[in-house]
């Protein structure tokens, strides 16, 4: 499975369980062992664990491997290692304290919308016709 497909699956899994503030960073050019870092927040320990479980479930359903999971027991910060994609799921306060966005920094990756049916093209509004000229109030002069 390629990195973009895996990245999309991770984001879908996080959105399914209402993950908040999902950010994706491209780390290809950095000396690291992975190509993408995904960072998301959950409101409670239970939600953070559920988000991590859902990510693992979606990845396994699609035939990819989960290499490791750390921090599930505490639930404040869970790291899911998917090989070329690493997912950090944490409480907003923990996220603010560690500020991983600054570590992996730069511009977040923008994802293209999922392939869905495109809406029919909009019709251009018809041009407004100019109102007919009003007749002159005085009669025309004969020549």
N, C-alpha and C positions, 0 to 999 in steps of 0.2 A: 504494500500500500504506500502510495507516495505521500509526501509531507502535507501537501495541500488538502488531500482527502482526509487525512488523519486530523488536521487542524479543524476542518469543517465539522467532522464528527464530534470532536471535543467541544466546540462551541455549541453545537446543537444539544449535546448532552447537558451542558451547563445551563442553557436556556430552558430546557425541559423542566428543571427543578428550580427555576427562578434565580439562577446565579446573577449576581449584580456586578456592575462595573468590570466587564470582561475586556481585557486588553491582551493583544498578541504582539510579541516582539520578534523580529527577525534577527537571529544571532549567527547566521551563516558566516559572516565576515569576522566574527570574534573567535578567538582560540577556545572553542568549547566543544563538547562532545555531542551537541544537539543543534538543531537548526531553528527551532521555534521555542519560545517561552510563552505560556498562556497563564495569565494571572486573573483570578476571579475572587469575589467575596461572597460570603454567606452570613446570614444574620445570627445563627446559633450553631452550637457544636453539632447538633443533630443535622442541620442543613448542610454544614460543611462536609460531614461524613457522607451524607446522601449524595451530594454533588460528586464527590470522589468515587463513590460506588457506581453512580450512573455513567461516569466517564469510562470506568473500567468495563462495565457491562456493554456499552455501545462499541467500544474498541474490540472486545472479544467477539461480539456478534458479527462483526465485519471482518473477522479473520486475521486480526493483528494481535501482537503480543504486548502484554503489560509486564515490564521488566522489574518494577518494584513500586511499593507504596510505603511512605513514611508518615508518621504522625496521626494515624487513624485513632489511636487510643485516646489522645487528648482532644482531638477535634478542633483545636484552635487554628492549626495550620497543617494541611495535608498536602504532600507532594506526591504526584503520580508520574512515574517515569515510563514513557512510551517509546524510548529509544531516541528518535530524532525530534520528538516533542516532549517537553517537560511542562507539567501543569501544577501550578501553585494555587491552592484554594485556602482562603483564610478569612478570619474575622476582620472587619474594617479597621479596628484599633490596632491589631497586629500588623496589618498591611501598612497602615500609616507609620507605625514605629520602624519597621524594617525597610520601607520605601524601596522595594525591589524594582519599581519602575525606573528609578535613577540608576540602579546597578546595570540593568539590561538596556536601559535608556534609548534615546533616539525617538524616532517616530514609530508609533504602533503600526502594525500591518493592517491594511484595510482589506476586508473581505468583499468579494463580489457577492451580490445577492444569490441565494440558492436558485437553481434552475427551476423556474416555475413557468406556468403559462403566462406569456406576455399579454397584457391587456390590448384590446384592439386599438389601433391608432385613432387618435381623436380627429374628428372632422374639423376642418377649419371653419370658423364662423363665417357665415355668408356676409358679403360686403353690404353695407347699408346703402340703399339706393338714395340718391339725392331727391329731395322733394321736388315735385313739379313746380315750375316757375309760376308765380301768381300773375294773373293778368293785370295789366296796367290799369290804374284807376281812371285815367283820362283817355279819351279816344285818340287813335293815331292820326297824324296829319297826312293828308293825301298830297301827293306830289304832282 
